[in-house]
């Protein structure tokens, strides 16, 4: 799953234009691995799951974000990477040209991704899956409010075939209507 908007890849596509935070991609082929600026990268052939008619595309992917505890590179990590990339272009005398080279740098523009085996309800908005597991976890009575109901609506409507409710308190269930017969 893409975890940071990327405006470099898909810019030529008529339908997609950019890769958005939350877009799902499938790895079709891994072409190479490398390390640059203290970050591990892979060049991959990917396909967009939500746009099956789009051709596969090749992209540089930042592998370190897969296991990072933060959603994407932190501001400090990105700044450090930017500074290192900018240093590589320091010999370009023309400031405009140098800034353009930095802006188009493949390492700076590498896709930031996470494994998509589990998603938060927020990330899942707009998507739909055959089976959805909704884990409510521990709730205090004062946490059951209109916002929770909206969250549950979003989570539950992501399922097209099966919905599994995990750790739901009994208060969320009621007995069916009594038959008049």
N, C-alpha and C positions, 0 to 999 in steps of 0.2 A: 504494500500500500504506500502510495506517495504521501509523505508527511509534511511537505512544504511546497507551496506553489512553485512551479517552474515554467518560465516563459520562453525558454530556449528551445526545448523540444516541442514538436508538434506545431510550431509557428506557421509552417507551410500548409497545414491541414485545413480544409474548408470547414470541417465540422467541429474540431476540437480546439484549436488555437493555442491552448496551453494545458499543462498538466496541473490539476488542482489538488490541494490537500484533500485526501480521502479517496482519490481515484485509485482503482485497483488495476494492477498490472500482473501479468503472468510471465515468468522467465521462460523463454523458449530455448535459449542457448547462452552459455557463458563463453565468451571469446578469449578473455585474458584477465589476469590479475596484476595489480601493481600497487606500489606504495609511493605516495608523493605528499610532501608537506606534513609528514607524520600521520597521514590518514590512508587507510586501505580502500582501494577502488577496484571495481570490476567493470569491464566493458561487456554489456549484455545485449542480446536481442530480446525485445519485450513486445508484448501485445496488450492492448487496453481491453479489459474485460467488458466494460460498458459500451465499447464501440467495436464490435466484432468485424465490421466492414472495413475498418481502418487497417492498413498494412502494418506488419511488424515494423518496429523501428529499433535502431541501435542507439544505446545511451550509455554514458558513463554513470555508474552507480556508486554512491558512497556507502561502503560496507559497515563502517564504524557506527552509523546511526542505528543499524539493526539491533544492537545490544546496548545501546546507550539508555540510561534511565530517563533522559529527557526526551520529549516528543520529537525533537529535531536538534540540529546543532544549537547550542546556546549562543546568546549574543556574543559572549566572550570568545567562544570557539570560532564562530564565523568571522569575527574581527581579526583574530589571529591568522586564520586562513587567508582572508582578504589581504592582510599586510604582507604575508609571505608571497602570494601571487603577485601583488603590486611590485614587490622587490625584484621579481624576475623580469619585469618590464621597465625597470628604472633607467635602462640605457636608451629607451625610446625618447628622443628629445622633444618631439611634438606632444604637448600635453593632451590634446584632443585624441590623437591617435593612440597614445598610451592608455587613456581611459577606455577607449573602445576595445582595445586588446584585453584589458582587464575584464571588462563587461562580458566579453565573449569567451573568456577562459573556460576550457572544458572541466577543469577541476573545481573551480569556483561554482560552476553551473551543474555539477553532478547532481543526479537525483538523490534526494534524501528519502530513505524508505524504512519501513518497519514490516515485520512479518504480519500478515493479516489473518491469522488463525482465530483471533478474537478481537472484537471491536467494541468500543464504548458506544452507547446509544447515540451520543452526539456525532461520532464519526459515521455511524450507520445511516444517518438521515439521508433519504433519497434512494437508498439501496434496498434490495429485497433478496431474501435467501429462502431456500426450501425449508430449512430447519433453523430455528432461532432459539437460543437459550437465554432466558432473562433471569439473572441472579439478583434478587432484591437485597440480599445480605441482611445485616442487622438494622432495624429501624426503630427509632423511639416514636411514641405516639405523636409527639409534636412535629415529626417529620412527614407525617401523612397529611399532605395538603394539595392544593390545586396544581402546584408545580410538579409534584410527584405523579399525579394523575395524568398530566400532559406527557411527562417522561414515559410513563407506562404505555400510553396510547402510541407514542412513537415507537417504542421498543416492540410492542406486540404486533403492530401493523407491518413490521419488516418481514414477518413470516408468511410465506405463500402456501406452505403445506402443513408444517408441524411447529408447534410452539411448546416449549418446555419451561415451566415456571419453577424456579429453584429458590429455596429459602423464603417462601411467601408465608406470612403469618395467616392463621386461620381466619382472621377478620376480613381477609380479602375474598373469601368464598362464602357463598350462601347456598342453602338447600333449594332445590328446584321448586317450582310451583306445585301445590297440591292438586291432585286430580279431583274433579268434581264428581267423578263416578263412584 
